[in-house]
Amino acid sequence: MNRSQRILPVYTGDVSGACSALFELGGMVVIHDPSGCNSTYNTHDETRWYDHDSLIFISALMERDAILGNDEKLVNDVVDAALELRPKFIALCNSPIPFITGTDFRALCKIVERRTGIPCFYVRTNGMHDYTVGAGGALAAIALRFVREKPHRKATLNILGVTPLDFSEDDAPETLRAFAEDAGFEVTSCWAIGSALEEMTAASEAAVNLVVSSTGIPAARILHERFGTPYVVGRPHGAFSASLADALRAAADSGACAWPCRDLRVSVASGTRCVVGEPVDAGSFAAACELEGEPGVRVVCATESTYDLLSRQDVHAEGEEDVEAALAHAELVYADALYAPVLPDGAHLVVRPHLAFSGRMAKPIVS
């Protein structure tokens, strides 16, 4: 069966991506889904629960409510909780059941916002996509609803697309901020670890946006359309970091967007060396390998959102069979450890853990 998973696990789902993107922003996220499923969205896909809580709730959808369309129960529960807790915003998202039954979430958001006076928006999820879709949609909603126009300030930037699903290292946000400062930029906000919603509302001040994962691209496009802020796509890796810093300075001066994680890779990849994963990280890593003298590395993008981030030599693998075909001639593979069973005989695996793929197996958690 095409796109079925016989050996490999699937990537974290879109609902978890939305929850992760909004985790630290002081809002209330409500997942319309049967009771008990929030342990998947929260506990298993969110490492920050071990440090602090977030207002993430589940509607405890009942079969009768789903069949008969009892939306008033959802509205009343959300309104009661919001009036008690007074979050900065309310975000509604959903599992496959209300998506299939056609629940009108945008209408529900208008009702909730009118009754509470609290901004309420819908993040379009359905449990059928991976985390890049959910997180990207959530950050795009923040860019649309909360960012206000302000004059640009020179040598400032926002970092877009930072969640533990792609950045499981505890010091990742600090490392990214240090990179930006070394490149000559003051960080206005980091979307969405380590920055409050109030900092993100001032994102229009930035001279340029640094997009470090595909989850940040929808927000970057909105900020570019609304405020003319250029964006540069890439993640600091080895020798590529200097090239990325140069691209940021050039974009801030010219106002033109750039995709160095794709465009700086010029070597032809034979397919004997591959890196598997999310396209911004994988492309930046492949560019670093090339700049450091390694033969061309092919990117095998295994996540859903590509946004034209792949070069002609790269592969977008839309299922386990596509992954196996892309790695059929590989001799050296950089990937999460759980890709080992689908590698060809004799291929050497260099492990690059990815929390969105192997979860807490990649990042042991001590509670």
C-alpha positions in Angstrom: 0.0 0.0 0.0 1.4 3.4 -1.0 2.4 5.7 1.9 1.8 3.0 4.5 4.3 2.5 7.3 5.4 -1.1 7.7 8.6 -0.4 9.7 9.1 3.3 10.2 7.1 5.3 12.7 5.3 8.4 11.5 6.3 11.9 12.3 4.5 13.8 15.1 1.0 14.9 14.0 -0.3 18.3 13.2 -2.2 18.8 16.4 1.0 18.3 18.4 2.7 20.7 16.2 0.1 23.4 16.9 0.3 22.8 20.6 4.1 23.0 20.6 4.2 26.2 18.6 1.7 27.9 21.1 3.0 26.3 24.3 4.8 29.3 25.8 2.6 32.2 24.6 0.1 32.4 27.5 -2.9 31.4 25.4 -5.4 28.5 25.9 -5.3 25.8 23.3 -8.5 23.6 23.1 -8.3 20.4 21.1 -11.7 19.1 20.0 -11.2 15.4 20.4 -12.4 12.4 22.6 -11.2 12.3 26.2 -7.8 10.8 26.9 -6.1 11.6 23.6 -4.4 14.8 24.9 -1.7 12.6 26.5 -0.4 12.0 23.0 -0.5 15.6 22.1 1.0 16.9 25.3 3.0 14.4 27.3 4.6 12.3 24.5 5.3 15.2 22.0 6.1 18.0 24.4 9.3 17.9 26.6 8.6 21.2 28.2 5.8 19.7 30.4 8.6 18.6 32.7 9.5 22.2 33.5 6.2 24.0 33.4 2.5 23.8 32.5 0.5 25.3 29.6 -3.2 25.8 29.1 -3.9 22.9 26.8 -7.2 21.3 27.1 -9.3 18.6 25.3 -13.0 18.9 24.7 -13.8 15.3 25.7 -15.9 14.8 22.6 -18.6 12.2 23.0 -20.0 10.0 20.3 -23.5 11.5 20.7 -22.1 15.1 20.4 -20.1 14.2 17.3 -23.1 12.6 15.6 -25.7 15.2 16.6 -23.4 18.2 16.3 -23.7 19.5 19.8 -21.4 22.5 19.4 -23.0 24.4 22.2 -21.3 22.2 24.8 -17.9 22.9 23.3 -18.6 26.7 23.3 -19.9 26.7 26.8 -16.9 24.8 28.1 -14.4 27.0 26.3 -16.1 30.2 27.5 -16.3 29.0 31.1 -12.7 28.1 31.2 -11.5 31.3 29.5 -13.5 33.5 31.8 -11.9 31.8 34.8 -8.3 31.6 33.5 -8.2 34.8 31.3 -5.7 33.6 28.7 -4.1 36.0 26.2 -5.8 34.2 23.4 -7.9 31.0 22.6 -6.8 28.6 19.9 -9.1 25.9 18.7 -7.8 22.8 16.8 -9.2 19.4 16.1 -8.7 15.7 15.5 -10.1 13.7 12.6 -13.6 13.2 14.0 -14.9 16.8 14.0 -13.0 17.4 10.8 -14.9 14.6 9.1 -18.3 15.7 10.5 -17.7 19.2 9.2 -17.6 21.3 12.4 -17.5 25.0 11.5 -14.6 26.1 13.7 -14.3 29.6 12.3 -17.9 30.2 13.3 -17.2 28.8 16.8 -14.2 31.1 17.2 -16.4 34.1 16.4 -19.0 33.0 19.0 -16.3 32.4 21.7 -14.6 35.7 21.0 -17.8 37.6 21.2 -18.8 36.0 24.5 -15.4 36.3 26.2 -13.8 39.3 24.6 -10.6 37.3 24.2 -9.0 36.8 20.7 -10.0 33.4 19.4 -8.7 31.7 16.2 -8.7 28.3 14.5 -5.6 26.3 13.7 -6.7 24.0 10.9 -5.6 20.5 11.9 -7.2 17.1 11.4 -4.7 14.5 12.6 -3.9 13.5 9.0 -0.8 15.7 8.5 2.6 16.0 10.3 3.7 18.5 12.8 5.1 21.0 10.2 1.6 21.7 9.0 0.2 22.3 12.5 3.1 24.3 13.9 3.3 26.3 10.7 -0.4 27.1 10.8 -0.3 28.2 14.5 2.7 30.5 14.0 0.9 32.0 10.9 -2.2 32.7 13.0 0.0 34.6 15.5 1.5 36.6 12.6 -1.9 37.5 11.3 -3.8 38.3 14.5 -1.2 39.9 16.8 1.7 41.5 15.0 1.2 45.3 14.7 3.0 47.5 12.2 6.0 49.4 13.5 9.0 51.0 11.9 11.9 48.7 11.0 14.9 48.9 13.2 18.3 48.3 11.7 20.3 45.2 12.6 17.3 43.4 14.2 15.8 40.0 13.4 13.2 37.5 14.4 14.0 33.8 14.6 11.0 31.8 13.2 10.2 28.1 13.5 11.8 27.1 16.8 10.0 24.2 18.7 11.4 21.2 20.6 10.1 19.0 17.8 13.0 20.2 15.6 15.3 21.7 18.3 15.4 19.1 21.1 18.7 20.4 22.5 18.1 22.3 25.7 20.4 25.1 24.7 19.1 25.5 21.1 17.3 28.8 21.6 20.4 30.3 23.3 22.6 29.0 20.5 20.4 30.5 17.8 20.4 33.9 19.6 24.2 33.8 20.0 24.5 33.1 16.3 22.3 36.1 15.4 24.3 38.3 17.8 27.6 37.2 16.3 26.2 38.0 12.9 25.5 41.6 14.1 21.8 41.4 14.8 19.7 42.0 17.9 17.0 39.4 18.3 13.5 40.9 18.5 11.7 37.6 19.2 12.1 33.9 18.9 9.0 32.0 17.5 8.2 30.3 19.8 10.7 29.5 22.6 11.9 32.0 25.1 9.7 34.9 23.8 6.5 36.2 25.2 3.5 37.0 23.0 4.2 40.7 23.6 7.6 40.4 22.1 6.2 38.7 19.1 3.6 41.4 18.5 6.6 43.7 17.8 8.0 41.4 15.1 7.4 44.0 12.4 10.3 46.0 13.8 12.8 43.5 12.6 14.9 44.2 9.5 15.0 40.6 8.5 13.6 37.2 9.6 15.7 34.1 10.0 13.6 30.9 9.3 15.3 28.0 10.9 12.7 25.3 10.1 9.9 24.8 7.6 7.4 25.5 10.4 8.4 29.2 10.3 7.9 29.7 6.6 4.1 30.5 6.7 4.6 33.2 9.3 7.6 34.5 7.4 5.6 34.8 4.2 2.8 36.7 6.1 5.3 39.1 7.7 6.9 39.7 4.3 3.5 40.4 2.7 2.2 42.6 5.5 5.3 44.5 6.4 7.8 43.9 3.6 10.2 42.1 6.0 12.6 39.8 4.0 13.4 36.4 5.2 16.4 34.1 5.0 15.9 30.3 5.2 18.6 28.3 6.9 19.9 26.8 10.2 23.4 27.3 11.5 25.5 24.2 10.9 29.3 24.2 10.8 30.9 26.0 7.9 27.4 27.0 6.6 26.9 29.3 9.6 29.2 32.0 8.1 27.4 31.8 4.7 24.0 32.1 6.5 25.2 35.2 8.4 26.3 36.8 5.1 22.9 36.0 3.6 21.1 37.7 6.6 23.2 40.9 6.2 22.6 41.0 2.5 18.9 40.5 2.9 18.6 43.2 5.5 20.4 45.6 3.2 18.6 44.6 -0.1 15.1 43.6 1.2 15.3 40.4 -0.9 14.5 37.0 0.5 17.0 34.2 0.3 17.1 30.4 0.6 20.8 29.6 1.2 20.1 26.2 2.6 19.0 25.3 -0.9 20.8 27.7 -3.2 24.3 27.4 -1.8 24.5 23.7 -2.6 26.1 23.3 -6.0 27.7 19.8 -6.0 25.8 17.1 -7.7 24.7 14.5 -5.2 25.0 10.9 -6.5 22.7 9.4 -3.9 25.5 7.6 -2.1 25.5 10.2 0.7 22.1 11.3 2.1 20.7 13.2 5.0 17.1 12.4 6.0 14.7 14.8 7.8 13.1 18.2 7.8 14.2 20.2 4.7 15.7 23.4 6.4 17.8 21.4 8.8 18.8 18.8 6.2 19.5 21.3 3.5 21.7 23.4 5.9 23.5 20.3 7.0 24.1 19.2 3.4 25.4 22.7 2.6 27.8 22.6 5.6 29.1 19.2 4.4 29.8 20.6 1.0 31.5 23.7 2.3 33.7 21.5 4.5 34.9 19.5 1.5 32.6 16.5 1.6 31.1 15.2 -1.7 27.5 16.3 -2.5 24.9 15.1 0.0 21.4 14.5 -1.1 18.5 15.7 1.0 15.7 13.2 1.6 12.9 15.3 2.9 10.6 13.0 5.0 8.3 15.8 6.4 5.3 17.2 4.6 6.0 20.9 4.2 8.7 21.5 1.6 7.9 25.1 0.4 10.3 24.8 -2.6 13.2 24.1 -0.2 14.5 21.2 -2.2 16.9 21.3 -5.1 16.5 19.1 -8.2 18.8 16.5 -6.8 16.8 16.1 -3.6 13.9 13.8 -2.9 10.6 14.4 -1.1 9.8 11.0 0.4 6.0 10.7 1.0 6.1 7.3 2.7 8.3 4.4 3.7 8.6 3.0 0.2 9.8 6.4 -1.1 12.4 6.6 1.7 13.7 3.1 0.9 13.9 4.0 -2.8 15.8 7.2 -2.1 18.3 5.4 0.0 18.7 2.4 -2.2 22.2 3.2 -3.3 23.3 5.0 -0.1 26.7 4.3 1.4 26.5 6.9 4.2 23.3 8.2 5.7 22.8 10.9 8.3 19.4 10.3 9.9 17.5 9.4 13.1 18.5 6.0 14.6 15.0 4.6 13.8 15.8 4.8 10.0 18.4 2.0 10.4 16.0 -0.9 9.5 15.3 0.6 6.0 19.0 1.2 5.0 20.5 -0.9 2.3 23.1 -3.6 3.3 26.5 -2.1 4.0 25.2 1.5 4.5 26.8 3.4 7.4 24.4 5.4 9.6 25.5 8.5 11.4 22.8 9.2 13.9 21.1 12.7 14.0 18.3 12.4 16.5 15.0 14.0 15.6 12.4 14.4 18.4 9.5 14.7 16.0 10.4 11.2 14.6 11.7 9.1 17.5 10.3 11.1 20.4 11.8 10.4 23.8 13.9 7.6 22.5 16.0 10.3 20.9 15.9 12.6 23.9 15.8 10.7 27.2 13.7 12.6 29.8 14.3 12.5 33.6 11.2 13.6 35.5 
